[in-house]
């Protein structure tokens, strides 16, 4: 699986199609105090509502969804105990299959 440094629109849309069946859209909330402070209508995207509490879960689901059957059979290891590692573990155990 070759990964280009900057994805083009086709790659972004392909990733969206792979991820969409497995994750709910992230909710957006408005806060009147924040609007008043900034002088704009601001929406805050609450990634903490996603599994593992972070946006990186999309990357984990996208990665695992592209593995071959042989790669899936061999398993997945993520060298991270943070959001990235949690997202790959989530996708490998249940997120990508739900």
N, C-alpha and C positions, 0 to 999 in steps of 0.2 A: 504494500500500500504506500504509494508515493504521496508525500504531503508537500504542497508548494508553500513557500513562505507567506505569501499574501493570497488568500483565496479569492477566486473570481466569483461573479454572481451565480454561475451554475453550481459551483461547489457549495456556496452558502445555501442555495435552494435545495440541493441534494441533502445536506446535513439537516435542514429543517424537516424534510420528509422523513428522514430516519428517526429524528428525535420526537416529533409531534405525537406519535401514537403512545409514547411512554411517559410523557410528562404533561402536567396541566400548565396552562399559561400562568405566568407569574403575575399576581395581582398588583395593580397600581392604586395608590391611595393619595388623596389630597389632604393637605394640612393647612388650614386657613392662616395660622401663624407664620408658616413658611412662605406662603403666598405674599403676606403682608411684608415680611422681611425682605423678600427679593423683588417685590413689585411685579411679579409674574405669576402665572398659573403653573405651579410646579406639581408634578406627580412623582411619587417615590415608588420605585419598583422594589417590592418586598421579596427578595430572593430567599429570605429565611423561611418562606412558605414552601420551598422546594425540598424534596428529600435531601438529606445531609445539610440543609440550611445554607446552600451556596449555589451560585450560578454555575460553578464548575461541573455540576451533575450533568449538564448538557454535553460537555466534552466527553465525560465518561461513557454516557449512553451512545454518543456518536462513534467513539472509538470501538467499543465492544460490538456495536451493530455491524461493523465492517470486518470483523474477524472471520476467517474461514472456519469450516467445521473442525478441521484438524487443530487450528489454533485454539478454538473454544475447548476442545477435548483436553488439550494440554494445560489449560488454565491461564489465569492472569495474575501478574504480580505488579504492584505499584510501589515504587520506592518513595513513598510519602505517607506521613501520618496525618497530613492536613486535609484540606478540602479536596484536592486532586485525588489522593489515595482513597478517600471515602467515596468519591464519586465513581471511581473505577470499580471499587468493591461493590457498591450499590448496583451498578449496571451489570456486573458479572454475576451477581447472585439473584437479583429479582427485577431491577428496574427495566432492563432491556427486554425482559421476557414478559412483562405484564401487559 
